[in-house]
Amino acid sequence: MAEPVLPYGRQTIEDDDIAAVVEALKSDFLTTGPRVEAFETAFAETVGARHAVACANGTAALHLAMLALDVQPGEVVIAPSITFLATANCARYVGAEVVFADVDPDNGLMTPETLADALTRVGHRKLRAVLPVHLRGDAVNLPKLAELASGAGAVLVEDAPHALGTTMTFGNVAERVGDARHSAMATFSFHPVKTIATGEGGMVTTNDPALAERLRVMRSHGMVRPEGADPWWYEMPEPGFNYRLPDILCALGLSQLKKLPRFAARRRALAKAYEAALAPLAPVVRIATRPAWSDPVLHLMCVLIDFEAAGMTRRAVVEALREKGVGTQVHYIPVHRQPYYAERYGTLDLPGAEGWYDRCLSLPLYPGMADGDVGRVVEALRAVLGA
């Protein structure tokens, strides 16, 4: 009997997670109840931020961040081309234009150099925000990116769904992704393949109480309740959205968040095992490079494969691995290539993004993997490549 296919990512749901959701289902509140605030408080404490605002998903988190900053039509947001569609789309939701930054071809991250280049393409338009992505779980150089953004009159909004649990060291100071020391806000996703899961769900962290309040208003239709008004009274100064996260999902999030140390340790152990097992496949296969300041909890195990040297196309490798029970994925197709953006902004020359995309492949990585699964994956890769 063939072994089951290992997916590139998968949630870990245990009996206590199920019990937490059942308890919520039996409670008086399925949504807008006490578990929402409890999840927000626990999450803020976990990442070291003053405020955390839960929302429907990671895309909603990015959209809310743009609304909280009051980004206007015609203004500019800079996003890396190597990311998921939502990073750029959130700017378009509010009518802003996107300037795509290139990335380091060996780790997929926006760098001070690629941001500086993107800044030259803003022109005379008003730049409002820079959205660096902590790709795979590795952290970008936040202090230097923040300095460049500030010099251009903008703020950072960290797109951090891959990096819950990641720590950083800048100038001998230990920091956590999501603590928002260098940014206005950081956004997270709790999609099933992320480090913790709520099914769908998102969070925005910030240290600015005014931003936190605006995030809360805009996630709930734009409604406010004036002080001293009748208890049933509400007003809507401007339209918001229904981006709330239900108590049922917050119950799961609270349960999952308690497991973060265990999940993080397991992901780090698996990543270390991959490093050792993949070493003999160099230089045809290499792990994405790691910035010196970053101690990641990897969401993705991305390898860079020289498909030309291997004499195979990526599709052939993906299909052959699938036949051997190993699922893979590509993270990501450069967003500037997407038909919508190519039509809007024309052909862009971003060699780092192209260099990353041409070689990247994500291998299975999730806490539920067995100890022998890393060896199984690497042996399948070795056999497929003939290495």
C-alpha positions in Angstrom: 0.0 0.0 0.0 1.4 3.4 -1.0 2.3 5.9 1.7 0.0 8.9 2.0 1.0 12.1 0.2 2.8 14.5 2.5 1.3 18.0 1.9 3.5 21.1 1.9 1.6 22.3 5.0 -1.1 21.1 7.3 -3.0 22.1 10.5 -2.5 20.3 13.7 -5.9 19.9 15.5 -6.0 18.0 18.7 -8.7 16.9 21.1 -8.4 20.0 23.4 -8.8 22.2 20.3 -12.1 20.4 19.5 -13.2 20.7 23.1 -12.6 24.4 23.1 -14.7 24.9 20.0 -17.5 22.7 21.5 -17.5 24.7 24.7 -17.9 27.9 22.6 -20.7 26.3 20.6 -22.5 25.6 23.9 -22.0 29.1 25.2 -24.2 32.2 24.9 -21.9 33.8 22.3 -21.0 32.4 18.9 -19.7 35.8 17.8 -18.8 39.2 19.3 -18.5 37.6 22.7 -15.8 37.4 25.4 -13.5 35.0 23.5 -12.6 37.6 20.9 -11.1 39.9 23.5 -9.5 37.0 25.3 -7.8 35.9 22.0 -6.7 39.4 21.3 -5.2 39.9 24.7 -3.4 36.6 24.6 -2.0 37.3 21.1 -0.8 40.8 22.0 1.1 39.3 25.0 2.6 36.5 22.9 4.1 38.9 20.4 4.8 41.8 22.7 2.5 44.4 21.3 0.2 46.7 23.2 -2.9 46.0 21.0 -4.1 43.2 18.9 -7.3 43.3 16.8 -8.8 40.1 15.5 -10.5 40.0 12.1 -11.9 37.6 9.5 -8.7 36.6 7.7 -5.2 37.8 6.8 -6.4 39.7 3.7 -8.9 41.6 5.9 -6.1 42.4 8.3 -4.2 44.1 5.4 -7.2 45.9 4.2 -8.0 47.1 7.7 -4.4 48.4 8.0 -4.8 50.5 4.9 -8.2 51.8 6.2 -6.6 52.6 9.6 -3.9 54.6 7.9 -6.5 56.3 5.8 -4.6 55.6 2.6 -6.2 57.6 -0.2 -6.8 56.9 -3.9 -3.8 57.8 -6.0 -1.4 57.5 -3.1 1.4 54.8 -3.3 2.1 51.7 -1.3 5.3 49.7 -1.9 5.0 45.9 -1.8 7.5 43.2 -2.7 6.7 41.2 -5.9 7.4 37.9 -4.1 4.4 37.5 -1.9 0.8 36.4 -2.0 -1.7 38.5 -4.0 -3.3 40.1 -0.9 -0.2 42.2 -0.1 -0.6 44.3 -3.2 -4.4 43.9 -3.5 -5.0 45.6 -0.2 -3.6 48.9 -1.6 -5.9 48.6 -4.6 -8.9 48.0 -2.3 -8.5 51.6 -1.1 -7.6 53.0 -4.6 -3.9 53.4 -3.9 -1.3 52.5 -6.5 1.3 49.7 -6.0 5.0 50.1 -6.7 6.6 46.7 -6.6 10.0 46.2 -4.9 12.4 43.6 -6.0 13.8 41.0 -3.5 17.0 39.2 -2.7 17.0 36.3 -5.2 18.4 33.9 -2.6 15.8 34.5 0.2 12.9 36.3 -1.4 13.0 39.2 1.0 12.7 42.9 0.4 16.0 44.5 1.3 17.1 48.1 2.0 18.6 48.2 -1.5 15.5 46.9 -3.3 13.3 49.3 -1.2 15.7 52.2 -2.2 15.2 51.3 -5.8 11.4 51.1 -5.4 11.4 54.6 -3.8 13.0 56.0 -7.0 9.9 54.8 -8.9 7.4 56.5 -6.7 8.0 59.8 -8.5 6.0 62.9 -7.3 3.2 60.8 -5.8 2.6 60.6 -2.1 4.0 57.4 -0.5 2.0 56.2 2.5 3.2 52.8 3.4 5.8 50.1 2.8 4.6 46.5 3.2 7.6 44.2 3.8 6.8 40.5 3.9 8.5 38.1 6.4 8.7 35.4 3.7 8.8 31.8 4.9 9.2 33.0 8.5 12.5 34.8 8.1 12.4 38.5 9.2 13.3 41.4 7.0 15.8 44.1 8.1 13.1 46.1 9.9 15.3 48.9 11.3 16.8 49.8 8.0 13.5 49.5 6.0 11.8 51.6 8.6 14.5 54.3 8.3 14.1 54.4 4.6 10.3 54.5 4.8 10.4 57.2 7.4 12.8 59.3 5.2 10.2 59.1 2.4 7.3 60.1 4.7 5.8 56.6 5.0 5.4 53.9 7.6 6.0 50.2 7.6 3.1 47.7 7.8 4.6 44.2 8.4 2.9 41.4 6.4 3.7 38.7 8.9 1.5 35.7 8.4 4.5 33.4 7.8 6.4 34.6 10.9 4.4 34.0 14.1 7.0 33.0 16.7 10.0 34.3 14.8 12.5 36.3 16.8 15.1 38.8 15.7 18.2 40.5 17.1 19.0 44.0 16.0 21.8 45.8 17.8 21.9 43.1 20.5 18.2 43.8 21.2 16.0 40.7 21.1 12.7 41.4 19.4 9.6 39.4 18.2 7.8 39.6 14.9 4.5 41.4 15.7 5.8 43.6 18.5 5.6 46.6 16.1 8.7 48.3 17.4 9.6 49.5 13.9 6.2 49.5 12.2 2.8 51.1 12.5 1.2 47.6 12.4 1.8 44.0 11.7 -0.7 41.6 10.2 -1.2 37.9 10.7 -3.2 35.0 9.2 -4.5 31.9 10.8 -5.2 29.9 7.7 -4.8 26.2 8.3 -1.3 25.9 6.9 0.0 28.8 9.1 1.7 28.3 12.4 -1.6 28.4 14.3 -5.0 27.8 12.8 -8.5 29.1 13.2 -9.8 27.9 9.9 -9.9 31.4 8.6 -8.8 34.3 10.7 -6.4 37.3 11.0 -4.9 39.7 13.5 -3.4 43.2 13.4 -1.0 44.2 16.1 0.0 47.8 16.9 1.3 49.9 19.7 -0.8 52.9 18.7 -4.1 53.1 20.6 -5.7 55.4 18.0 -4.9 52.9 15.2 -6.2 50.0 17.3 -9.5 51.9 17.8 -9.9 52.6 14.1 -9.2 49.0 13.3 -12.0 47.9 15.6 -14.4 50.4 14.2 -13.7 49.6 10.6 -13.9 45.8 11.1 -17.5 46.3 12.3 -19.3 48.3 9.6 -17.8 51.6 10.8 -20.2 51.8 13.7 -19.4 53.9 16.8 -21.4 54.4 20.0 -21.2 58.0 21.2 -20.5 58.4 24.9 -23.7 59.1 26.8 -26.0 58.0 24.0 -29.0 55.7 24.5 -27.8 52.0 24.9 -29.3 51.0 21.5 -27.8 54.0 19.6 -25.1 53.7 17.1 -23.8 55.9 14.3 -21.8 55.3 11.1 -19.5 58.3 10.3 -18.2 56.3 7.3 -18.8 52.8 5.9 -16.7 50.0 7.3 -16.8 46.2 6.7 -18.0 43.1 8.4 -14.5 41.7 9.1 -15.2 40.3 12.6 -13.8 37.0 13.8 -16.4 34.8 15.6 -16.0 33.5 19.1 -16.1 29.9 17.8 -12.9 30.6 15.8 -11.3 32.6 18.6 -11.9 29.6 20.9 -9.8 27.6 18.5 -7.2 30.4 18.2 -6.8 30.5 22.0 -6.3 26.8 22.2 -3.8 26.8 19.3 -1.9 29.8 20.7 -1.2 27.8 23.9 0.6 25.3 21.7 2.8 27.9 19.9 6.0 27.0 21.9 5.6 23.3 21.0 4.7 24.1 17.4 7.6 26.5 17.1 10.1 24.0 18.6 8.9 21.2 16.2 9.2 23.5 13.2 12.7 24.5 14.2 13.7 20.9 14.7 12.3 19.8 11.3 14.1 22.7 9.6 17.4 21.7 11.2 16.9 18.1 10.0 16.2 19.4 6.5 19.5 21.4 6.6 21.5 18.4 7.4 19.7 16.0 5.0 19.8 18.5 2.0 23.4 19.4 2.4 24.7 16.5 0.1 22.4 17.8 -2.7 24.2 21.1 -3.0 24.8 23.0 -5.2 21.8 21.7 -7.3 19.6 22.1 -4.2 20.1 24.8 -1.6 18.0 26.1 1.3 16.9 29.7 1.1 19.6 31.8 2.8 18.9 33.1 6.3 19.5 36.7 7.4 22.0 36.9 10.3 19.5 38.7 12.5 16.6 36.3 12.0 15.8 33.2 14.2 12.7 32.0 12.3 9.8 29.7 13.1 9.6 28.6 9.5 6.1 28.5 7.9 7.7 27.2 4.6 10.6 25.0 3.9 11.7 26.7 0.6 14.6 25.2 -1.4 16.2 26.7 -4.5 16.8 24.2 -7.2 18.9 24.7 -10.3 16.5 23.0 -12.6 18.7 23.6 -15.7 21.7 21.8 -14.0 19.3 19.0 -12.9 18.2 18.6 -16.5 14.5 18.8 -15.5 11.7 21.3 -15.5 10.1 22.3 -12.2 6.8 20.8 -13.4 8.5 17.4 -14.0 10.1 17.5 -10.6 6.8 18.4 -8.9 4.9 15.6 -10.7 7.6 13.0 -10.0 7.7 14.0 -6.3 3.9 13.7 -6.2 4.2 10.2 -7.5 6.5 9.4 -4.6 4.1 10.8 -2.1 5.6 14.2 -1.6 3.5 17.3 -2.1 5.1 20.6 -2.9 4.1 24.2 -3.7 5.6 27.3 -5.3 5.8 30.5 -3.2 5.3 32.7 -5.1 4.6 33.7 -8.7 5.8 37.3 -8.9 2.8 39.5 -8.4 4.0 42.0 -10.9 3.5 39.3 -13.5 -0.2 38.9 -12.8 -2.4 40.0 -15.7 -4.1 42.8 -13.7 -0.9 44.4 -12.6 1.0 43.8 -15.9 -1.8 45.6 -17.7 -1.9 48.4 -15.1 1.9 49.0 -14.7 3.5 47.4 -17.8 6.5 45.1 -17.9 8.8 45.5 -14.9 12.5 44.5 -14.6 12.8 42.8 -11.2 15.6 40.3 -11.6 15.7 39.2 -7.9 12.0 38.2 -8.0 12.5 36.4 -11.3 15.6 34.6 -9.9 13.8 33.5 -6.8 10.7 32.3 -8.7 12.7 30.4 -11.3 14.3 28.2 -8.5 11.9 28.0 -5.6 10.0 25.0 -4.4 8.4 24.5 -1.0 8.8 21.1 0.6 6.5 19.6 3.4 6.9 21.3 6.8 4.3 21.1 9.6 4.4 20.0 13.2 2.5 16.7 12.6 5.3 15.3 10.4 6.9 12.2 11.7 10.7 12.1 12.5 11.3 10.0 9.4 9.4 12.2 7.0 12.2 14.6 6.4 14.4 11.7 5.2 11.6 10.4 3.1 11.2 13.8 1.4 14.9 14.3 0.8 15.4 10.8 -0.5 12.5 11.3 -2.9 14.0 14.6 -4.1 17.4 12.9 -4.5 16.0 10.1 -6.5 14.0 12.4 -8.8 16.9 14.7 -9.5 19.3 11.8 -9.9 21.6 13.6 -7.4 
